[in-house]
């Protein structure tokens, strides 16, 4: 039977059916009726394991509904920290961050890794060669920086991600574009320089943008979080059936 993997982020939900580590087509949802949407996904097939990594709170009532939709429910949120401890990760990590780390150390086993997730936030995580997590930092993501400048700086326009990048702006718009993108680039370059022997991994919505602005060898893994949830589902399936 298949497993259903769901990542519930700040702005959208991503779901995928998986057979072991093989992921199917990603399904996106940006509405408010999340539980109803998940019920719709499971109408024709009941997943063996349903893994839900959520930055939002899951009520006990919703948890009971989710339990009825699958054979085994795995919740990863702030109210279920035991799973993070089981994988040797600190409880303060967000579920998507934790899943990305789990996937990275599976994909690049035995190698020191530096993981960048370019989303609403920019997270930077360090994984040692033995798979242990040594820590990480959090900064503002690309679009979050654009929105912050527009909101908190009087008369600055809201700017979208540019198609081309300069160095010095000669208009209000190009100054913001260059300042935000280069700011993130210089930030990323400094982290990479601090760990020159690490495998560099980019993921998240803006990963393909920033890989254009680095001269280093980078692995872009677009579904890293869902891959991590697949690893978790397989581990639970093995433990459940043993």
ZIZIFEN-V75980 format. One record per residue. RES is the residue in one letter. PHI is phi in whole degrees, -180 to 180 (NA if undefined). Layout:
# ZIZIFEN-V75980
[[RES | PHI] [RES | PHI]]
This chain:
# ZIZIFEN-V75980
[[X | NA] [X | -89] [X | -108] [X | -110] [X | -114] [X | -133] [X | -111] [X | -106] [X | -96] [X | -71] [X | -121] [X | -155] [X | -112] [X | -122] [X | -132] [X | -153] [X | -87] [X | -136] [X | -111] [X | 64] [X | -91] [X | -86] [X | -94] [X | -88] [X | -74] [X | -77] [X | -113] [X | -110] [X | -145] [X | -124] [X | -87] [X | -97] [X | -89] [X | -67] [X | -64] [X | -62] [X | -64] [X | -66] [X | -60] [X | -63] [X | -63] [X | -103] [X | -62] [X | -93] [X | -147] [X | -93] [X | -69] [X | -63] [X | -127] [X | -112] [X | -107] [X | -121] [X | -103] [X | -132] [X | -85] [X | -94] [X | -72] [X | -107] [X | -71] [X | -62] [X | -63] [X | -66] [X | -63] [X | -64] [X | -63] [X | -62] [X | -59] [X | -76] [X | -92] [X | -148] [X | -82] [X | -142] [X | -103] [X | -122] [X | -102] [X | -123] [X | -153] [X | -67] [X | -91] [X | -131] [X | -81] [X | -60] [X | -64] [X | -62] [X | -62] [X | -63] [X | -98] [X | 71] [X | -115] [X | -70] [X | -71] [X | -75] [X | -66] [X | -70] [X | -58] [X | -67] [X | -62] [X | -62] [X | -64] [X | -62] [X | -66] [X | -60] [X | -68] [X | -62] [X | -75] [X | -77] [X | -68] [X | -120] [X | -57] [X | 83] [X | -122] [X | -71] [X | -126] [X | -123] [X | -110] [X | -114] [X | -115] [X | -96] [X | -130] [X | -55] [X | -112] [X | -106] [X | -108] [X | -128] [X | -129] [X | -112] [X | -122] [X | -77] [X | -63] [X | -85] [X | 92] [X | -73] [X | -95] [X | -101] [X | 128] [X | -172] [X | -129] [X | -131] [X | -136] [X | -81] [X | -76] [X | -58] [X | -68] [X | -64] [X | -68] [X | -59] [X | -67] [X | -65] [X | -63] [X | -66] [X | -79] [X | -104] [X | -109] [X | -60] [X | 74] [X | -87] [X | -76] [X | -82] [X | -113] [X | -93] [X | -61] [X | -75] [X | -81] [X | -127] [X | -129] [X | -104] [X | -112] [X | -116] [X | -78] [X | -122] [X | -142] [X | -60] [X | -68] [X | -67] [X | -66] [X | -68] [X | -56] [X | -66] [X | -63] [X | -71] [X | -67] [X | -67] [X | -59] [X | -68] [X | -58] [X | -65] [X | -61] [X | -64] [X | -59] [X | -67] [X | -64] [X | -62] [X | -64] [X | -77] [X | -133] [X | -65] [X | -98] [X | -82] [X | -74] [X | -99] [X | -121] [X | -111] [X | -145] [X | 96] [X | -61] [X | -105] [X | -61] [X | -69] [X | -71] [X | -79] [X | -66] [X | -68] [X | -108] [X | -123] [X | -94] [X | -83] [X | -76] [X | -131] [X | -97] [X | -97] [X | -121] [X | -71] [X | -112] [X | -61] [X | -63] [X | -64] [X | -63] [X | -63] [X | -66] [X | -64] [X | -61] [X | -62] [X | -63] [X | -66] [X | -63] [X | -67] [X | -64] [X | -65] [X | -67] [X | -69] [X | -88] [X | -83]]
